[in-house]
Amino acid sequence: MGLMRMAVLGAAGYAFYKYTQKDKAGPAPVRDAGPANMKSAPRSWSKTDEALDETFPASDAVATY
C-alpha cells in the first residue's frame, strides 16, 4: 500500500511540475558572434576579442593571445 501511495504522490507532483512549467519560455536566443551583432559595438576590436567572443559559452579560453 505504501508503494502505491508513493507512486500516486510522485505522479501528482510530476503533473504539478509540468503544469507550472508549461508557460515558461524556452532557452534564450543566442546572439551571433562579432561586433556587428552587438547592441552597442565596441570602439576597438582585435582578433583576440573576436576569438574570445566566438567561444563565449565554452569553458576554455582561446589560445590566440
LOMIMI-855619 format. One record per residue: x, y, z of N, C-alpha, C in turn. Coordinates in pm, whole numbers, plus 50000, padded with zeros to 5 digits. Example, Ala and Ser with C-alpha at 12.3 -4.5 7.8 and 13.67 -1.06 7.14 Angstrom:
2
513194943150780512304955050780513204967050780 512854977550708513674989450714512905000350787 
# end
This chain:
65
500824988050000500005000050000500865012650000 501985012250071502865023850079503495027149944 503825016749868504425018849736503415025349641 502185021049650501145026849564500915041649598 500915044749728500725058449772501875067349723 503115062249730504255069849682504195071949531 503725061849457503605063149312502565073749275 501455074049346500405083949320500915097949355 501585099449467502135112449505503205117049406 504035107849360505045111249261504435115749130 503395108749084502715112448960502035126048975 501435128449091500775141349114501815152649119 502945150149180504005160249185504555163149047 504755152848966505235154848830504215162548747 502945159248760501905166348686501855181048728 501985183748856502005197548904503215205048849 504375198548847505585204748794505405208148646 504905198848567504705201348425503675212448403 502645212948485501625223348473502215237148502 503085238048602503665251048635504745255348537 505355246048467506445249248375505995251648232 504755249048199504325249848059504265264048005 504145274148091504045287948044505405294648031 506455288248076507775294348070508345293247930 509075303547892509685303747760510845293847754 511205290047635512315280947613513635287947637 514695282347584516005288547604516095302347539 516895310747597517055324247545517735323947408 517385332947319518045333147189519525336947205 520345331147120521785333447126522185342947015 522965352947048523425362746950524575356746871 524645360046742525775356046660527025363346707 528175357346686529435363246730529815375146642 530625383846698531155395046623530585408346669 531315419146645530865432346691529655437446616 529425432746494528275437446416526955433046477 526955422546557525725417346615525505421646759 526315430846809526155435846946525195447746947 524575449947060523685461547073524475474447060 525605475147127526495486747115527885481547083 528305483446958529595478246913530745485246984 531815477947016532965484147082533735493246987 534495502747044535265512046962536425505146892 537085496046962538175488546900537905473646917 538325465746820538025451546820539205444246761 539915436446842541095429246794540735414846758 541695407846699541485393646666541245385546793 541935389046901541735382147028540325384447080 539845396747072538475399647115537475391347036 537685390446905536755382846823536805367946856 538015362646877538145348546912537485345647047 537655354547144537005352647274535495353447261 534995362547179533555363947161532975351547093 533705345746999533205333946929533145321747019 533965321247122533995309647211533345312347345 532515322647355532005327047485531375315947570 530435308047519529835298247611530775286947650 531875285247577532815274547608533565277647738 534045267447802534735269447930536225272247911 536775269247795538195271247771538445284147696 539475291147736539865303447665540575299747534 540625309147442541285306547315542795306847333 543515300947242544965300247251545645310247160 544915320647117545485330247022545975342947089 546105343247219546595355347284547905353047351 
# end
